[in-house]
Amino acid sequence: MWPVQVFQARILAVEDDPVLGEHLQQSLGSYGHEVVLATDGQQGLAQAGSGEFDLILLDVMLPGLGGMELLSRLRRMGGTPVLMMSALGDEESRVTGFDRGADDYLPKPFSSRELEVRVNAILRRISYERGQGETQPAVDDAELRFDEKASRLRYGDISVTFTPTEYRLLEVLHAHLGEVQSKAFLYQQVLHRGFTRHDRVLDMHISNLRRKLAQAGVDILRLESVWGHGYLLSREQP
């Protein structure tokens, strides 16, 4: 059964395989979720723009408008979490997906149990962030200003917008500034699921976070990998 903190969500599934599409509707629908199915990229884009969804399941290999391009357009529309689904499970494909703003990446074929766990984790994170957002205003920290509602960091005249997952990761690391945080801890706090050795999802988000901070010129923050231990966020002199 789903944990009590997982709400009944409205999910858009963009999948051109009719068998898998029906499976997604039945499997997730059995937990009380409403699953709207789109069978190509253009239909998925139209559905996303016309309805409020809590989560989008997005196939990479779609006819017409491909999944990666659709993901880029979805990110320009808003911050609805996106779980990519693809038979292209190599590292380059995963990096591309995360670079364009995916929240998670589920290689095909996958079991109903793995789908349940991944969806469950994202919905629990949404529940947590919505609850936090009701009581947490934008937070000032000297030169830095954290805006949770917009998933944005301001540093002087610089403004950096992150995906909700990237922002939550930055927020957790900043709350433990100067302390090494283990991957297991970050998986629980940010992704709300357990860590397994070959899971690269957190590494991808760390890479994107580091790149965005560097490209924007936020030189007051330094994000480091500590071999065998985890990640460390520290403050530098501007």
C-alpha positions in Angstrom: 0.0 0.0 0.0 1.0 3.6 -0.5 2.2 5.4 2.7 -0.3 7.8 4.2 1.7 10.8 3.2 1.3 10.1 -0.5 -1.8 11.9 -1.8 -4.0 10.9 -4.7 -2.4 12.6 -7.6 -3.3 13.8 -11.1 -0.7 12.3 -13.4 -0.1 12.9 -17.1 1.5 9.9 -18.8 3.0 10.7 -22.3 3.6 7.2 -23.8 3.1 6.0 -27.3 3.1 2.3 -26.5 -0.6 1.4 -26.0 0.2 -1.6 -23.8 2.4 0.3 -21.5 0.1 3.2 -21.5 -2.8 1.0 -20.3 -0.5 -0.6 -17.7 0.4 2.8 -16.3 -3.3 3.8 -16.1 -4.3 0.5 -14.4 -1.3 0.3 -12.1 -1.3 3.8 -10.8 -5.1 4.1 -11.0 -5.4 1.2 -8.6 -3.9 3.5 -5.9 -6.5 6.2 -6.5 -4.4 8.3 -8.9 -6.0 9.9 -11.9 -3.9 9.1 -15.0 -4.4 11.0 -18.2 -2.8 9.4 -21.2 -1.2 11.2 -24.2 0.1 9.1 -27.0 2.5 11.6 -28.7 4.6 14.6 -27.8 2.2 17.3 -29.3 -0.7 15.8 -27.5 1.3 15.6 -24.3 2.3 19.3 -24.6 -1.4 20.3 -25.2 -2.6 18.2 -22.2 0.2 19.7 -19.9 -0.9 23.2 -20.9 -4.6 22.7 -20.4 -4.6 20.9 -17.1 -3.1 21.0 -13.6 -1.0 17.9 -13.0 1.0 16.8 -10.0 3.4 14.6 -12.0 4.3 13.9 -15.6 5.6 10.5 -16.8 7.4 11.1 -20.1 8.7 8.6 -22.6 11.8 9.7 -24.5 11.1 8.0 -27.8 7.9 9.7 -29.0 6.6 10.2 -32.5 6.8 13.8 -33.8 7.8 15.9 -30.9 10.4 13.9 -29.0 10.5 13.4 -25.3 13.7 15.5 -24.7 12.4 18.5 -26.6 9.0 18.1 -24.9 10.8 18.1 -21.6 12.5 21.4 -22.5 9.2 23.0 -23.4 7.6 21.7 -20.2 10.3 23.3 -18.1 9.6 26.6 -19.8 6.0 26.2 -18.8 6.5 25.4 -15.1 8.0 23.2 -12.5 5.7 20.1 -12.5 7.9 17.1 -11.6 8.8 15.0 -14.6 9.8 11.3 -14.4 11.5 10.2 -17.7 10.9 6.6 -19.0 13.2 5.2 -21.7 14.9 2.2 -23.1 17.8 4.5 -23.6 19.3 4.0 -20.1 22.9 4.8 -20.9 24.6 7.6 -18.9 24.6 10.1 -21.7 20.9 9.8 -22.1 20.3 10.2 -18.4 22.6 13.2 -18.3 20.7 14.8 -21.1 17.4 14.2 -19.3 18.6 15.7 -16.0 20.3 18.5 -17.8 16.9 19.5 -19.3 15.2 19.4 -16.0 14.0 15.8 -15.3 13.4 14.9 -11.7 14.1 11.2 -12.1 14.9 8.7 -14.9 13.4 5.2 -15.1 15.1 2.9 -17.6 12.8 0.5 -19.5 11.8 -2.2 -18.9 10.8 -1.6 -15.3 8.6 -3.5 -12.9 5.4 -2.2 -11.3 7.2 -2.2 -8.0 10.0 0.1 -9.2 7.5 2.4 -10.9 5.5 2.5 -7.6 8.7 3.4 -5.6 9.8 6.1 -8.0 6.3 7.7 -8.2 5.8 7.3 -4.5 9.1 9.1 -3.8 8.3 12.1 -6.0 4.8 12.5 -4.5 6.1 12.3 -1.0 8.5 15.1 -1.8 5.7 17.1 -3.4 3.7 16.7 -0.2 6.6 17.8 1.9 7.5 20.8 -0.2 3.9 22.0 -0.4 3.6 21.7 3.4 6.9 23.6 3.8 5.8 26.2 1.3 2.7 27.1 3.3 4.8 28.2 6.2 8.3 29.1 4.8 8.7 32.5 3.1 11.7 33.5 1.2 14.8 33.3 3.4 17.6 35.9 3.5 21.1 34.8 4.3 23.4 37.8 4.1 24.2 38.1 0.3 22.0 35.1 -0.5 18.2 35.0 -0.8 16.4 31.7 -1.1 12.9 31.7 -2.6 11.4 28.3 -2.2 8.1 29.0 -3.9 9.9 30.0 -7.1 12.8 27.5 -6.7 15.1 30.5 -7.1 18.3 31.7 -5.5 19.3 35.4 -5.6 22.9 36.6 -5.1 23.1 40.4 -5.5 21.8 41.1 -9.0 22.2 37.4 -10.0 19.1 35.2 -10.1 19.4 31.4 -10.6 16.3 29.3 -11.1 16.5 25.5 -10.4 14.2 22.6 -10.8 12.3 21.8 -7.5 14.6 18.9 -6.8 17.8 20.9 -7.4 16.5 23.7 -5.2 15.6 21.3 -2.4 19.1 19.7 -2.7 20.7 23.2 -2.4 18.5 24.1 0.5 19.4 20.9 2.4 23.1 21.3 1.8 23.0 25.0 2.8 21.2 24.1 6.0 24.3 21.9 6.8 26.8 24.4 5.5 30.4 23.3 6.0 29.4 19.7 6.9 29.8 16.7 4.7 26.4 15.1 3.9 26.3 11.4 3.0 24.5 10.2 -0.2 22.2 8.1 2.0 21.1 11.2 4.0 20.6 13.3 0.8 18.6 10.6 -0.9 16.2 10.5 2.1 16.0 14.2 2.6 15.8 15.3 -1.1 14.6 12.3 -3.1 12.7 10.7 -0.2 13.9 7.2 -1.1 16.7 4.9 -0.1 20.2 5.0 -1.7 21.5 2.1 -3.8 25.1 1.9 -5.0 24.5 2.1 -8.7 21.8 4.8 -8.6 23.2 8.0 -10.2 20.2 10.3 -9.8 21.7 12.3 -7.0 25.0 12.6 -8.8 23.2 14.1 -11.9 21.4 16.7 -9.7 24.6 17.6 -8.0 26.3 18.1 -11.4 23.5 20.3 -12.6 23.5 22.3 -9.4 27.2 22.9 -9.5 27.1 23.9 -13.2 24.2 26.4 -12.7 25.9 28.0 -9.8 29.2 28.4 -11.7 27.5 29.6 -14.9 25.6 32.3 -13.0 28.7 33.4 -11.2 27.5 32.5 -7.6 31.1 32.4 -6.4 30.2 32.6 -2.7 29.1 28.9 -2.7 31.5 26.0 -3.3 30.0 22.5 -3.9 32.5 19.7 -3.5 32.5 15.9 -3.8 34.2 14.2 -0.8 35.3 10.8 -2.0 33.8 7.9 -0.1 31.7 10.2 2.1 29.3 12.5 0.1 29.0 16.2 -0.7 30.0 19.4 1.0 28.7 22.9 0.5 30.8 25.7 1.9 30.9 29.5 1.8 33.7 31.3 0.1 34.8 34.9 0.3 33.2 36.8 -2.6 
